Amino acid sequence: MAAYKGNDGVVTVGASGVVTNVRSFSIEASAATAETTTMGVSAATHVGTITSWSGSVDVYWDPADTDGQVALSPGSSVEIKFAVDGTGSGTTYYTGDAIVTGHNRSSSFDGIVEASISLQGTGALTPGSI
């Protein structure tokens, strides 16, 4: 079994906008179902219907990251790629088009300014490898 290190992850906006200072990211893919149970059976049956996905990226805020963090402004439509194990040969990644639904920043007197960016996929989330 292969084991992946979380610190090898990379998030890219468009063709080359690597998001800087990424602390973590998450992707959630799901599928809706419709019930197909008919009379005379004792167990429910279902079929898959449409799929959807959403994601988030947590970063240390950097307003100079214009191709990455700043490009992920609320309401923006972006192509985004989540690479789970770096950018070298054999890298596993997920890519898709998304709408940025939130970009929240937080700060405390004894910490680093952080941001959490929320994404709603529009279309398929496509897995691949380099």
C-alpha positions in Angstrom: 0.0 0.0 0.0 1.3 3.4 -0.9 1.4 6.1 1.7 1.2 9.8 0.8 2.6 12.7 2.9 0.2 15.6 3.3 3.0 18.2 2.9 3.5 17.1 -0.8 0.1 18.5 -1.8 -0.2 21.3 -4.4 -3.2 23.4 -5.4 -3.1 25.1 -8.8 -5.5 27.7 -10.3 -5.7 27.6 -14.1 -2.7 26.4 -16.0 0.0 27.8 -13.8 -1.3 29.7 -10.7 0.2 27.6 -7.9 -1.5 28.7 -4.6 1.2 29.6 -2.1 1.2 28.9 1.7 -1.3 26.0 1.5 -1.8 24.5 4.9 -4.5 21.9 3.9 -7.1 21.2 1.3 -10.1 18.9 1.1 -12.3 17.6 -1.7 -15.7 16.0 -1.2 -17.4 14.2 -4.1 -20.9 12.8 -3.8 -23.6 11.2 -5.8 -27.4 11.7 -5.5 -29.6 8.6 -5.6 -33.2 7.9 -6.6 -35.2 5.1 -5.1 -36.4 2.5 -7.6 -38.2 0.2 -5.2 -41.4 -1.4 -6.5 -44.3 -3.1 -4.9 -43.8 -6.7 -3.9 -40.1 -6.4 -2.8 -38.9 -6.2 0.8 -35.7 -4.3 0.3 -35.2 -0.8 -1.1 -33.3 -0.4 -4.3 -31.6 2.7 -5.6 -29.8 4.0 -8.7 -27.1 6.7 -8.8 -28.1 9.9 -10.5 -26.0 13.1 -10.6 -22.7 13.7 -9.0 -21.3 16.8 -7.4 -18.2 18.0 -5.6 -17.0 20.8 -3.4 -13.7 21.7 -1.9 -11.8 24.0 0.4 -8.3 25.3 0.7 -6.8 26.6 3.9 -3.7 28.9 3.6 -1.6 31.4 5.4 -2.9 34.6 3.7 -0.6 36.2 1.1 -2.1 39.2 -0.8 0.9 39.1 -3.1 -0.1 35.7 -4.5 -2.1 37.2 -7.3 -2.2 34.0 -9.5 -3.2 31.8 -6.6 -4.9 33.1 -3.5 -6.1 36.4 -4.9 -7.4 34.7 -8.1 -9.7 32.7 -5.8 -12.0 35.6 -5.0 -15.7 35.0 -4.2 -17.8 34.6 -7.3 -14.9 33.7 -9.5 -15.1 30.8 -11.9 -11.9 28.9 -11.9 -10.3 25.7 -13.1 -8.6 24.1 -10.1 -6.2 21.2 -9.7 -5.6 19.4 -6.4 -2.4 17.3 -6.5 -2.2 15.0 -3.5 1.4 14.0 -3.8 3.5 16.7 -5.5 4.0 17.5 -9.1 6.5 14.8 -10.3 5.9 11.8 -12.5 3.1 9.5 -11.2 1.4 12.3 -9.3 -2.2 11.7 -8.4 -4.5 14.8 -9.0 -8.1 15.9 -9.2 -9.2 18.7 -11.5 -12.4 20.5 -12.2 -14.2 23.8 -12.8 -15.5 25.6 -9.7 -17.1 28.7 -8.4 -15.4 30.3 -5.4 -18.2 30.6 -2.8 -16.3 32.0 0.1 -12.9 33.5 1.1 -12.7 34.0 4.8 -9.7 35.5 6.6 -9.0 35.3 10.3 -6.3 36.6 12.6 -5.4 36.6 16.2 -3.0 38.7 18.2 -0.5 35.8 18.6 -1.0 34.0 15.2 -0.5 34.2 11.5 -3.3 35.6 9.3 -5.1 32.7 7.7 -7.7 32.3 5.0 -10.1 29.5 4.1 -11.4 29.4 0.6 -14.6 27.4 -0.3 -15.3 26.0 -3.7 -18.4 24.5 -5.4 -17.7 22.3 -8.3 -19.5 22.9 -11.6 -19.2 19.8 -13.7 -17.2 16.7 -13.2 -14.2 16.3 -10.8 -11.7 14.4 -12.9 -9.0 12.2 -11.4 -5.7 11.7 -13.2 -2.0 11.2 -12.9 1.0 12.7 -14.5 
